[in-house]
Amino acid sequence: MISLDQARKIIAVTREKGRAMALKPLSVCVLDAGGHVLAFEREDGASPGRYEIAHAKAYGAVMLGMPGSAQLARAEAQAFFMAAVNGAFGGKVVPVPGGVLVMQDGAVIGAVGVTGDTSDNDAAAGVAGIEAAGFTALA
């Protein structure tokens, strides 16, 4: 389980890592294992639509049990499958890096969605936040 304090730490460290990497303003969404929002922050200067993107990156990761990088590979190899998945989930999936699984003892306990810079940079910042909170990240 991810506590509210741990979710806030994930967000704080993700944002710190983003600043250290000189990334564009980030938006970060932390979901529990059921896909429910635990916490969200959008940095100053980030566009207002970033909530939906951050949420969709995390939602796809937790609902499919695969990080955004694996979803992207699957979309490239089997576009029909990912289109069908996105339809099944009401268009709530953005299958790109930046959707990072939060793991504990080998089990998925949630996901973090990060958006604002390149997808790979988003994922790197999210990994830093997850690890700082004491969890294992799968990007």
Residue pairs with C-beta under 8 A, 6 or more apart in sequence:
1 32
1 33
1 109
2 10
2 30
2 32
2 38
2 102
2 109
2 110
2 133
2 135
4 38
4 39
6 133
6 134
6 135
7 30
7 38
7 39
7 133
8 39
9 129
9 132
9 133
10 28
10 30
10 39
10 102
10 112
10 126
10 129
10 130
10 132
10 133
11 28
11 30
11 39
11 40
11 41
11 129
12 129
13 128
13 129
13 132
13 133
14 26
14 28
14 112
14 114
14 125
14 126
14 128
14 129
15 26
15 28
15 41
15 43
15 125
15 129
16 128
17 124
17 125
17 128
17 129
18 25
18 26
18 43
18 114
18 116
18 117
18 121
18 125
21 117
21 121
21 124
21 125
23 116
23 117
23 121
23 122
23 125
24 45
24 46
24 116
24 117
25 42
25 43
25 44
25 45
25 46
25 116
26 43
26 46
26 114
26 115
26 116
26 117
26 122
26 125
27 40
27 41
27 42
27 43
27 46
27 50
27 51
27 53
27 54
27 114
27 115
27 116
28 40
28 41
28 54
28 112
28 113
28 114
28 126
28 129
29 37
29 39
29 40
29 51
29 54
29 55
29 57
29 58
29 112
29 113
29 114
30 37
30 38
30 39
30 40
30 58
30 102
30 110
30 111
30 112
31 37
31 38
31 55
31 58
31 59
31 62
31 110
31 111
31 112
31 113
32 38
32 62
32 109
32 110
33 62
33 108
33 109
33 110
34 62
35 59
35 62
35 63
37 55
38 110
40 51
40 54
40 55
42 48
42 50
42 51
43 116
46 116
50 115
50 116
53 94
53 113
53 115
54 98
54 113
54 114
54 115
55 92
55 113
56 92
56 93
56 94
56 99
56 113
57 68
57 94
57 96
57 98
57 99
57 111
57 113
57 114
57 115
57 122
58 99
58 100
58 110
58 111
58 112
58 113
59 89
59 92
59 93
59 99
59 111
59 113
60 68
60 71
60 85
60 89
60 92
60 93
60 94
60 95
60 99
61 67
61 68
61 71
61 99
61 100
61 101
61 111
61 113
62 101
62 108
62 110
62 111
63 89
63 93
64 71
64 85
64 93
65 101
65 108
66 74
66 101
67 97
67 99
67 100
67 101
67 123
67 138
67 139
68 94
68 95
68 96
68 97
68 98
68 99
68 100
68 119
68 123
68 139
69 97
69 123
69 139
71 82
71 93
71 95
71 96
71 99
72 95
72 96
72 97
72 119
74 81
74 82
74 95
75 81
75 82
75 95
82 93
82 95
85 93
86 92
86 93
86 95
94 113
96 119
97 119
97 120
97 122
97 123
97 139
98 113
98 114
98 115
98 119
98 122
98 123
98 126
99 111
99 112
99 113
99 123
100 111
100 112
100 113
100 114
100 123
100 126
100 127
100 130
100 137
100 138
100 139
101 108
101 110
101 111
101 137
101 138
101 139
102 108
102 109
102 110
102 111
102 112
102 130
102 135
102 136
102 137
103 109
103 135
103 136
103 137
103 138
104 135
104 136
109 135
112 126
112 129
112 130
112 137
113 126
114 122
114 123
114 125
114 126
115 122
116 122
117 125
123 139
124 139
126 137
126 139
127 137
127 139
130 136
130 137
131 137
